[in-house]
Amino acid sequence: MQEQEIDFLQHNESAWNKQALEQNEWSQPVSAELIAHAKEGKWDVHLTPKPLDKKWLGEIREKKILCLASAGGQQAPVLAAAGASVVVFDISDEQLRQDEQVAERDGLTLKTVQGDMTDLSIFEDESFDIVFHPISNHYVEDVNPVWKEAFRVLKKGGVLLASFFNPVVFVADRNPQDMTDGIIRPKYTLPYADIRDLNQQQITGKLENKEALVFGHTLSDLIGGQLKAGFIIEDFAEEMQPNPRFLIDKYLPTFMAAKAVKLK
C-alpha cells in the first residue's frame, strides 16, 4: 500500500496530549508517597514493566540524566527525587505537564523541554551522563537519528538505557478473532508503518480517535543502529508482556532493553 502523506509527529503529539488529559496508563503521575520514599533512597524506575536493575544506572546522585521521550510524571520525578539532575524531553506538552505537576507538588527540581526525539539540537555535545529512553521509539519513522543524537549528547563514558518492542509484534494480522482462535497470521513485513501498511479506513479511524501512529523497526536498526552510532552494547534483557495484547506475547519475550556505553 502506498504511504500516505500524514504529519505523524503532529498527530502523535495530539494523541499523547489526549492520553495525558485522560490520565491513561503512561500518563498517571506517581504518588507523593512514592516520591517521599525515593528521597529516602528507596526507589525503582522502569524501562520495561519490571523494575530496572539498578546496576544498569549505577550511582545517579548529581548525575545529569536526559529522560528521552519519557514524560508522564513517572520516571523523571523518581530520578530527580533520588538525587539526579533531570531533564525531561518529550513531544507532548501535556505529558510534560505531568512531570511539572509532580515536581511542584513534591518540591523537586527538574527541567522539561518539548521536542522531537530525533532532534536534540537544543542540547550541546556531551551534556548528559545518562540517557534514559523507555519504550517510545516506535512513534518515529526512523530510529537511527535517535541513537545518533543520544550518542552526541552523552559524555564520554555515558550510558544509554533504551527499551523497545521485539519487532515480531508488528508482523501479524490484528484481527481479534485470530487471538480468540489461537492463530498467528503473518500479514506485514518489516519495517512496519501504520501510514503505509494500514488501509484507508483503519488510518482514518486512528486519526479520528487520536490514536498514535506507530512504526515497527528492524533489529538491524534497533540494535545495529546503536552500534553504528558508536555505542558498545554492555548488557541486554528481554521480558515477557505481563498483559498480552497479541497472541505472540504469550510465546516469547516482546519487551527488549539494552544498556549501551559511549566509550569515546
MIBASE-887191 format. One record per residue (C-alpha): residue number from 1; residue in one letter; x, y, z. Coordinates in nm, 2 decimals. Each point is the difference from the previous one (the first is absolute). Layout:
BEGIN
<k->NUM; r->a; x->X; y->Y; z->Z>
...
//
This chain:
BEGIN
<k->1; r->m; x->0.00; y->0.00; z->0.00>
<k->2; r->q; x->0.13; y->0.35; z->-0.08>
<k->3; r->e; x->0.12; y->0.20; z->0.29>
<k->4; r->q; x->-0.24; y->0.28; z->0.08>
<k->5; r->e; x->0.09; y->0.37; z->0.05>
<k->6; r->i; x->-0.07; y->0.05; z->0.37>
<k->7; r->d; x->0.19; y->0.21; z->0.25>
<k->8; r->f; x->0.03; y->-0.29; z->0.24>
<k->9; r->l; x->0.21; y->0.20; z->0.25>
<k->10; r->q; x->-0.27; y->0.27; z->0.04>
<k->11; r->h; x->-0.26; y->-0.27; z->0.02>
<k->12; r->n; x->0.19; y->-0.19; z->0.26>
<k->13; r->e; x->0.05; y->0.31; z->0.21>
<k->14; r->s; x->-0.38; y->0.05; z->0.00>
<k->15; r->a; x->-0.05; y->-0.37; z->0.08>
<k->16; r->w; x->0.23; y->0.02; z->0.30>
<k->17; r->n; x->-0.15; y->0.32; z->0.12>
<k->18; r->k; x->-0.34; y->-0.18; z->0.00>
<k->19; r->q; x->0.15; y->-0.29; z->0.19>
<k->20; r->a; x->0.14; y->0.23; z->0.26>
<k->21; r->l; x->-0.33; y->0.19; z->0.05>
<k->22; r->e; x->-0.18; y->-0.34; z->0.04>
<k->23; r->q; x->0.26; y->-0.11; z->0.25>
<k->24; r->n; x->0.07; y->-0.33; z->-0.19>
<k->25; r->e; x->0.25; y->-0.26; z->0.12>
<k->26; r->w; x->0.32; y->0.19; z->-0.10>
<k->27; r->s; x->-0.15; y->0.34; z->0.10>
<k->28; r->q; x->-0.07; y->-0.06; z->0.36>
<k->29; r->p; x->0.24; y->0.19; z->0.23>
<k->30; r->v; x->0.17; y->-0.19; z->0.28>
<k->31; r->s; x->-0.13; y->0.05; z->0.35>
<k->32; r->a; x->0.15; y->0.24; z->0.26>
<k->33; r->e; x->0.07; y->-0.31; z->0.21>
<k->34; r->l; x->0.21; y->-0.16; z->-0.27>
<k->35; r->i; x->0.20; y->0.32; z->-0.04>
<k->36; r->a; x->0.05; y->0.02; z->0.38>
<k->37; r->h; x->0.14; y->-0.35; z->-0.01>
<k->38; r->a; x->0.23; y->0.09; z->-0.29>
<k->39; r->k; x->0.14; y->0.29; z->0.20>
<k->40; r->e; x->0.09; y->-0.25; z->0.27>
<k->41; r->g; x->0.18; y->-0.22; z->-0.25>
<k->42; r->k; x->-0.28; y->-0.25; z->-0.05>
<k->43; r->w; x->-0.10; y->0.01; z->-0.37>
<k->44; r->d; x->-0.04; y->-0.18; z->-0.33>
<k->45; r->v; x->-0.03; y->0.12; z->-0.36>
<k->46; r->h; x->-0.11; y->-0.20; z->-0.30>
<k->47; r->l; x->0.13; y->-0.05; z->-0.36>
<k->48; r->t; x->-0.24; y->-0.30; z->-0.02>
<k->49; r->p; x->-0.28; y->-0.11; z->0.23>
<k->50; r->k; x->0.23; y->-0.15; z->0.26>
<k->51; r->p; x->0.22; y->0.24; z->0.21>
<k->52; r->l; x->0.33; y->0.08; z->-0.17>
<k->53; r->d; x->0.31; y->-0.17; z->0.14>
<k->54; r->k; x->0.18; y->0.29; z->0.18>
<k->55; r->k; x->0.33; y->-0.13; z->-0.12>
<k->56; r->w; x->-0.09; y->0.14; z->-0.34>
<k->57; r->l; x->-0.03; y->0.35; z->0.15>
<k->58; r->g; x->0.28; y->0.00; z->0.25>
<k->59; r->e; x->0.03; y->0.29; z->0.24>
<k->60; r->i; x->-0.24; y->0.27; z->-0.12>
<k->61; r->r; x->0.04; y->0.27; z->0.26>
<k->62; r->e; x->0.10; y->0.32; z->-0.17>
<k->63; r->k; x->0.02; y->-0.17; z->-0.33>
<k->64; r->k; x->-0.16; y->0.18; z->-0.30>
<k->65; r->i; x->-0.27; y->-0.21; z->-0.15>
<k->66; r->l; x->-0.21; y->0.06; z->-0.31>
<k->67; r->c; x->-0.33; y->-0.18; z->0.01>
<k->68; r->l; x->-0.06; y->-0.03; z->-0.37>
<k->69; r->a; x->-0.36; y->-0.03; z->-0.13>
<k->70; r->s; x->-0.07; y->-0.09; z->0.36>
<k->71; r->a; x->-0.25; y->0.25; z->0.14>
<k->72; r->g; x->-0.31; y->-0.08; z->0.20>
<k->73; r->g; x->0.09; y->0.07; z->0.36>
<k->74; r->q; x->0.14; y->-0.34; z->0.06>
<k->75; r->q; x->0.38; y->-0.08; z->-0.05>
<k->76; r->a; x->0.15; y->0.35; z->0.00>
<k->77; r->p; x->-0.14; y->0.12; z->0.33>
<k->78; r->v; x->0.12; y->-0.32; z->0.17>
<k->79; r->l; x->0.35; y->0.05; z->-0.14>
<k->80; r->a; x->0.00; y->0.36; z->0.11>
<k->81; r->a; x->-0.12; y->-0.09; z->0.35>
<k->82; r->a; x->0.29; y->-0.25; z->0.01>
<k->83; r->g; x->0.25; y->0.28; z->-0.05>
<k->84; r->a; x->0.05; y->0.02; z->-0.38>
<k->85; r->s; x->0.00; y->0.32; z->-0.20>
<k->86; r->v; x->-0.28; y->-0.08; z->-0.25>
<k->87; r->v; x->-0.12; y->0.14; z->-0.33>
<k->88; r->v; x->-0.32; y->-0.15; z->-0.15>
<k->89; r->f; x->-0.03; y->0.02; z->-0.38>
<k->90; r->d; x->-0.33; y->-0.09; z->-0.16>
<k->91; r->i; x->-0.22; y->0.10; z->-0.30>
<k->92; r->s; x->-0.31; y->0.04; z->0.22>
<k->93; r->d; x->-0.04; y->0.31; z->0.21>
<k->94; r->e; x->-0.28; y->-0.16; z->0.20>
<k->95; r->q; x->0.23; y->-0.30; z->0.08>
<k->96; r->l; x->0.27; y->0.24; z->0.11>
<k->97; r->r; x->-0.26; y->0.18; z->0.21>
<k->98; r->q; x->-0.04; y->-0.32; z->0.21>
<k->99; r->d; x->0.37; y->0.02; z->0.09>
<k->100; r->e; x->-0.03; y->0.37; z->0.08>
<k->101; r->q; x->-0.29; y->-0.06; z->0.23>
<k->102; r->v; x->0.18; y->-0.27; z->0.19>
<k->103; r->a; x->0.31; y->0.22; z->0.04>
<k->104; r->e; x->-0.21; y->0.29; z->0.13>
<k->105; r->r; x->-0.20; y->-0.23; z->0.23>
<k->106; r->d; x->0.30; y->-0.17; z->0.15>
<k->107; r->g; x->0.27; y->0.27; z->-0.01>
<k->108; r->l; x->0.21; y->-0.15; z->-0.27>
<k->109; r->t; x->0.23; y->0.17; z->-0.25>
<k->110; r->l; x->-0.02; y->-0.12; z->-0.35>
<k->111; r->k; x->-0.02; y->0.16; z->-0.35>
<k->112; r->t; x->-0.25; y->-0.07; z->-0.27>
<k->113; r->v; x->0.07; y->0.05; z->-0.37>
<k->114; r->q; x->-0.25; y->-0.06; z->-0.29>
<k->115; r->g; x->0.13; y->-0.15; z->-0.32>
<k->116; r->d; x->0.05; y->-0.28; z->-0.25>
<k->117; r->m; x->0.22; y->-0.29; z->0.13>
<k->118; r->t; x->0.19; y->-0.01; z->-0.33>
<k->119; r->d; x->0.13; y->0.36; z->0.04>
<k->120; r->l; x->0.18; y->0.08; z->0.32>
<k->121; r->s; x->0.17; y->0.31; z->-0.15>
<k->122; r->i; x->-0.11; y->0.21; z->0.30>
<k->123; r->f; x->0.26; y->-0.18; z->0.21>
<k->124; r->e; x->0.37; y->0.04; z->-0.04>
<k->125; r->d; x->0.24; y->-0.29; z->-0.06>
<k->126; r->e; x->0.09; y->-0.21; z->0.30>
<k->127; r->s; x->-0.27; y->0.15; z->0.23>
<k->128; r->f; x->-0.12; y->-0.31; z->0.18>
<k->129; r->d; x->0.13; y->-0.30; z->0.20>
<k->130; r->i; x->-0.31; y->-0.21; z->-0.07>
<k->131; r->v; x->-0.27; y->-0.01; z->-0.27>
<k->132; r->f; x->-0.30; y->-0.19; z->0.14>
<k->133; r->h; x->-0.23; y->-0.10; z->-0.29>
<k->134; r->p; x->-0.29; y->-0.23; z->0.09>
<k->135; r->i; x->-0.20; y->-0.15; z->-0.29>
<k->136; r->s; x->-0.11; y->0.28; z->-0.23>
<k->137; r->n; x->0.21; y->-0.01; z->-0.31>
<k->138; r->h; x->-0.28; y->-0.19; z->-0.19>
<k->139; r->y; x->-0.16; y->0.34; z->-0.03>
<k->140; r->v; x->0.27; y->0.13; z->-0.25>
<k->141; r->e; x->0.05; y->-0.13; z->-0.35>
<k->142; r->d; x->0.38; y->-0.03; z->0.02>
<k->143; r->v; x->0.17; y->-0.09; z->0.33>
<k->144; r->n; x->0.36; y->0.05; z->-0.11>
<k->145; r->p; x->-0.01; y->0.38; z->0.06>
<k->146; r->v; x->-0.11; y->-0.07; z->0.36>
<k->147; r->w; x->0.32; y->-0.21; z->0.06>
<k->148; r->k; x->0.23; y->0.25; z->-0.18>
<k->149; r->e; x->-0.14; y->0.29; z->0.21>
<k->150; r->a; x->0.02; y->-0.20; z->0.32>
<k->151; r->f; x->0.36; y->-0.08; z->-0.07>
<k->152; r->r; x->0.08; y->0.37; z->-0.08>
<k->153; r->v; x->-0.15; y->0.14; z->0.32>
<k->154; r->l; x->0.15; y->-0.26; z->0.23>
<k->155; r->k; x->0.33; y->0.06; z->0.17>
<k->156; r->k; x->0.29; y->-0.25; z->-0.06>
<k->157; r->g; x->-0.07; y->-0.29; z->0.22>
<k->158; r->g; x->-0.37; y->0.09; z->0.00>
<k->159; r->v; x->-0.28; y->-0.26; z->-0.02>
<k->160; r->l; x->-0.31; y->-0.04; z->-0.22>
<k->161; r->l; x->-0.27; y->-0.21; z->0.16>
<k->162; r->a; x->-0.26; y->-0.08; z->-0.26>
<k->163; r->s; x->-0.29; y->-0.24; z->-0.04>
<k->164; r->f; x->-0.22; y->-0.09; z->-0.30>
<k->165; r->f; x->-0.23; y->-0.27; z->-0.13>
<k->166; r->n; x->0.11; y->-0.32; z->-0.16>
<k->167; r->p; x->-0.08; y->0.08; z->-0.37>
<k->168; r->v; x->-0.19; y->-0.33; z->-0.03>
<k->169; r->v; x->-0.30; y->0.17; z->0.17>
<k->170; r->f; x->-0.06; y->0.21; z->-0.32>
<k->171; r->v; x->-0.01; y->-0.29; z->-0.24>
<k->172; r->a; x->-0.33; y->-0.17; z->0.07>
<k->173; r->d; x->-0.35; y->0.09; z->-0.11>
<k->174; r->r; x->-0.19; y->0.16; z->0.30>
<k->175; r->n; x->-0.33; y->-0.16; z->-0.07>
<k->176; r->p; x->-0.15; y->-0.06; z->0.35>
<k->177; r->q; x->-0.14; y->-0.33; z->-0.12>
<k->178; r->d; x->0.35; y->-0.13; z->-0.06>
<k->179; r->m; x->0.08; y->0.07; z->0.36>
<k->180; r->t; x->-0.31; y->-0.19; z->0.11>
<k->181; r->d; x->0.08; y->-0.29; z->-0.24>
<k->182; r->g; x->0.36; y->-0.02; z->0.10>
<k->183; r->i; x->0.13; y->0.09; z->-0.35>
<k->184; r->i; x->0.30; y->0.21; z->-0.08>
<k->185; r->r; x->-0.05; y->0.11; z->-0.36>
<k->186; r->p; x->0.30; y->0.18; z->-0.15>
<k->187; r->k; x->-0.11; y->0.30; z->-0.20>
<k->188; r->y; x->0.25; y->0.28; z->0.02>
<k->189; r->t; x->0.37; y->0.02; z->-0.09>
<k->190; r->l; x->0.26; y->0.20; z->0.19>
<k->191; r->p; x->0.07; y->0.28; z->0.02>
<k->192; r->y; x->-0.37; y->0.06; z->0.08>
<k->193; r->a; x->-0.19; y->0.34; z->-0.02>
<k->194; r->d; x->-0.36; y->0.07; z->0.08>
<k->195; r->i; x->0.00; y->0.27; z->-0.27>
<k->196; r->r; x->0.11; y->-0.25; z->-0.26>
<k->197; r->d; x->-0.14; y->-0.34; z->0.10>
<k->198; r->l; x->-0.35; y->0.08; z->0.13>
<k->199; r->n; x->-0.29; y->0.06; z->-0.23>
<k->200; r->q; x->-0.17; y->0.34; z->-0.04>
<k->201; r->q; x->-0.28; y->-0.10; z->0.24>
<k->202; r->q; x->0.24; y->-0.11; z->0.27>
<k->203; r->i; x->0.21; y->0.31; z->-0.03>
<k->204; r->t; x->-0.30; y->0.23; z->0.00>
<k->205; r->g; x->-0.12; y->-0.18; z->0.32>
<k->206; r->k; x->0.33; y->0.06; z->0.18>
<k->207; r->l; x->0.01; y->0.36; z->-0.11>
<k->208; r->e; x->-0.36; y->0.07; z->0.11>
<k->209; r->n; x->0.05; y->-0.18; z->0.33>
<k->210; r->k; x->0.33; y->0.18; z->0.06>
<k->211; r->e; x->0.18; y->-0.33; z->0.03>
<k->212; r->a; x->0.38; y->0.03; z->-0.04>
<k->213; r->l; x->0.14; y->-0.12; z->-0.33>
<k->214; r->v; x->0.28; y->-0.26; z->0.04>
<k->215; r->f; x->0.29; y->-0.15; z->-0.18>
<k->216; r->g; x->0.17; y->-0.34; z->0.04>
<k->217; r->h; x->0.38; y->0.02; z->-0.04>
<k->218; r->t; x->0.24; y->-0.29; z->-0.09>
<k->219; r->l; x->0.25; y->-0.13; z->0.24>
<k->220; r->s; x->0.27; y->0.13; z->-0.24>
<k->221; r->d; x->-0.13; y->0.35; z->0.09>
<k->222; r->l; x->-0.09; y->-0.06; z->0.36>
<k->223; r->i; x->0.32; y->-0.17; z->0.11>
<k->224; r->g; x->0.23; y->0.03; z->-0.30>
<k->225; r->g; x->-0.09; y->0.37; z->-0.02>
<k->226; r->q; x->0.14; y->0.06; z->0.35>
<k->227; r->l; x->0.33; y->-0.17; z->-0.10>
<k->228; r->k; x->0.02; y->0.20; z->-0.32>
<k->229; r->a; x->-0.05; y->0.32; z->0.21>
<k->230; r->g; x->0.31; y->-0.09; z->0.19>
<k->231; r->f; x->-0.13; y->-0.18; z->0.31>
<k->232; r->i; x->0.12; y->-0.32; z->0.16>
<k->233; r->i; x->-0.29; y->-0.22; z->0.12>
<k->234; r->e; x->0.10; y->-0.09; z->0.35>
<k->235; r->d; x->-0.31; y->-0.19; z->0.11>
<k->236; r->f; x->-0.33; y->-0.11; z->-0.15>
<k->237; r->a; x->-0.33; y->-0.13; z->0.15>
<k->238; r->e; x->-0.33; y->-0.15; z->-0.12>
<k->239; r->e; x->-0.33; y->-0.01; z->0.19>
<k->240; r->m; x->-0.34; y->-0.16; z->-0.06>
<k->241; r->q; x->-0.30; y->0.23; z->-0.04>
<k->242; r->p; x->-0.20; y->-0.03; z->0.33>
<k->243; r->n; x->-0.32; y->0.09; z->-0.17>
<k->244; r->p; x->0.01; y->-0.15; z->-0.35>
<k->245; r->r; x->-0.16; y->0.21; z->-0.27>
<k->246; r->f; x->0.09; y->-0.23; z->-0.28>
<k->247; r->l; x->0.02; y->-0.38; z->-0.02>
<k->248; r->i; x->0.37; y->0.01; z->-0.06>
<k->249; r->d; x->0.05; y->0.17; z->0.34>
<k->250; r->k; x->-0.09; y->-0.34; z->0.16>
<k->251; r->y; x->0.28; y->-0.18; z->-0.16>
<k->252; r->l; x->0.32; y->0.21; z->0.01>
<k->253; r->p; x->0.13; y->0.31; z->0.17>
<k->254; r->t; x->-0.12; y->0.30; z->-0.19>
<k->255; r->f; x->0.17; y->0.27; z->0.22>
<k->256; r->m; x->0.37; y->0.06; z->-0.07>
<k->257; r->a; x->0.24; y->0.23; z->0.18>
<k->258; r->a; x->0.37; y->0.09; z->-0.06>
<k->259; r->k; x->0.27; y->0.17; z->0.20>
<k->260; r->a; x->0.23; y->0.17; z->-0.24>
<k->261; r->v; x->0.32; y->0.19; z->0.09>
<k->262; r->k; x->0.18; y->0.29; z->-0.18>
<k->263; r->l; x->0.36; y->-0.09; z->0.04>
<k->264; r->k; x->0.15; y->0.28; z->-0.22>
//
